[in-house]
Amino acid sequence: MHYWLFKSEPEEFSFNDLQQAELGRTVWDGVRNYQARNLMRDRMAVDDLAFFYHSSCKQPSIVGICRITATQVPDPSAFDPQSPYFDAKSTPDSPRWITVELCAEQALNNPVPLSLIKQQPVLNDMVLVRNPRLSVQPVSQQHWQAVLELAGR
C-alpha cells in the first residue's frame, strides 16, 4: 500500500464534487506535469489511499481521503479537441497522458490546513511542504499517520 496526495482547486473540482460524481468516482484528468503523470502511471496501484487537498483557496487544506479504483487509464481529455488539455500528439493507440480513477472514501471532520502542517516538525520533509506546486505527490506512511492524527483520527 502506498499513500498519495491529490491537489485540486475547490472552485474547479472539490472533494464534494468527487463525492457526488457518477458512481462515486472519477478519472483524475487534465494533469499535464510529467512528474505527476509518471507517479500515476508507474507507481500507483488499485486500493492505494490518497489525501484530497484543496489548493489555491482561502485556507488550503487536506479535506478528505480517496481511494484509487483503477490505474493505467488513458486521460480522455487528451483526445478531446474541445478540452483545454487536448494533446494532438496523444492517441488512443499511444497515449501520452496516463491517469487513475479515484473514489471518495470520507471527508475529514477536521480538515488539516497547510498552515498547521507547516508547524509540525515531523512533516517538515513532506512533499507538500518541500514542493508545494506538484499536483500529485507521494505521502510516506509516517506523514500519512501524522496528518490523520492532526485530523483527529
C-alpha positions in Angstrom: 0.0 0.0 0.0 1.2 3.4 -0.9 -0.2 6.8 0.0 -0.7 9.9 -2.1 -2.0 13.4 -2.2 -4.1 14.9 -5.0 -4.4 18.7 -5.2 -7.4 20.5 -6.7 -8.7 24.0 -6.6 -12.2 23.7 -4.9 -13.7 26.1 -7.4 -12.5 23.7 -10.2 -13.2 20.3 -8.6 -13.8 19.9 -4.9 -13.9 16.9 -2.6 -17.7 17.3 -2.5 -17.7 17.1 -6.3 -15.8 13.8 -6.0 -18.3 12.5 -3.5 -21.2 13.4 -5.9 -19.5 12.1 -9.0 -21.4 9.4 -11.0 -20.8 6.1 -9.4 -18.9 7.9 -6.7 -15.7 8.1 -8.7 -13.9 10.0 -11.4 -10.9 9.9 -13.7 -8.3 12.4 -12.5 -7.9 14.0 -15.9 -6.1 17.1 -17.1 -2.7 16.6 -15.3 0.0 17.9 -17.6 3.1 17.6 -15.5 5.4 14.7 -16.4 6.5 14.0 -12.8 2.8 13.7 -11.6 1.9 11.7 -14.7 4.8 9.3 -14.0 3.7 8.8 -10.4 0.2 7.9 -11.6 1.5 5.7 -14.5 4.3 3.9 -12.8 3.7 3.8 -9.0 0.1 3.9 -8.1 -2.0 0.7 -7.5 -5.6 -0.1 -7.1 -6.6 0.4 -3.4 -3.8 2.9 -2.6 -5.2 5.7 -0.4 -4.8 9.4 -1.0 -5.4 12.7 0.7 -7.6 15.2 -1.2 -6.1 18.7 -0.9 -7.9 21.9 -1.6 -5.4 24.4 -3.1 -5.4 28.0 -4.2 -8.2 28.9 -1.8 -8.6 31.0 1.4 -7.3 28.1 3.6 -5.5 25.4 1.6 -6.2 22.1 3.5 -6.3 18.4 3.3 -10.1 17.8 3.4 -10.7 14.1 2.6 -9.5 10.7 1.8 -9.9 8.9 -1.5 -9.0 5.5 -2.9 -7.5 4.6 -6.3 -10.0 2.4 -8.1 -8.3 2.0 -11.5 -4.8 2.6 -12.9 -3.3 2.8 -16.4 -6.3 4.9 -17.6 -5.5 6.9 -20.8 -6.5 10.5 -20.0 -9.7 11.1 -22.1 -9.2 14.9 -22.1 -6.0 14.4 -24.2 -8.2 13.1 -27.1 -10.9 15.8 -26.9 -10.2 18.8 -29.2 -12.6 20.9 -27.1 -10.7 20.3 -23.9 -8.0 22.7 -22.7 -6.0 19.6 -22.0 -6.2 18.3 -25.6 -2.9 16.9 -26.9 -2.7 16.3 -30.6 0.3 14.0 -30.2 -1.6 11.7 -27.8 -3.6 9.0 -29.5 -5.7 6.1 -28.1 -3.1 3.7 -29.5 -0.2 5.6 -28.0 -1.5 7.8 -25.1 1.0 10.3 -23.8 -1.1 11.0 -20.6 -2.0 8.2 -18.2 -4.1 8.8 -15.2 -6.0 7.0 -12.4 -9.6 6.7 -11.3 -10.5 7.9 -7.8 -13.4 7.4 -5.4 -14.2 9.4 -2.3 -13.7 7.4 0.9 -14.6 10.0 3.5 -14.4 13.7 4.3 -12.2 14.7 7.2 -14.3 16.0 10.1 -11.4 18.3 10.9 -9.7 19.4 7.7 -5.9 19.9 8.1 -4.7 23.3 6.9 -1.4 23.8 5.3 -0.5 26.3 8.0 -0.9 23.6 10.6 1.1 21.1 8.6 4.0 23.5 8.3 4.1 23.9 12.1 4.7 20.1 12.6 8.4 19.1 12.8 7.5 15.6 11.7 6.0 17.0 8.5 8.9 19.3 7.5 10.1 17.0 4.8 6.6 16.2 3.4 6.5 16.8 -0.3 3.5 19.2 0.2 5.9 21.4 2.3 9.0 20.9 0.1 7.5 21.0 -3.3 4.0 22.6 -3.0 3.5 23.0 -6.7 3.4 19.3 -7.6 -0.3 18.4 -8.1 0.1 14.7 -7.4 2.6 13.6 -4.8 3.6 10.7 -2.7 3.0 10.7 1.1 5.1 8.5 3.4 3.4 6.2 5.9 4.8 8.4 8.7 3.4 11.6 7.2 0.0 9.8 6.5 -0.3 8.9 10.2 0.8 12.3 11.4 -1.9 14.0 9.2 -4.5 11.6 10.3 -3.6 12.5 14.0 -4.0 16.2 13.2 -7.4 15.4 11.7 -8.4 13.7 14.9 -8.5 10.2 13.5 
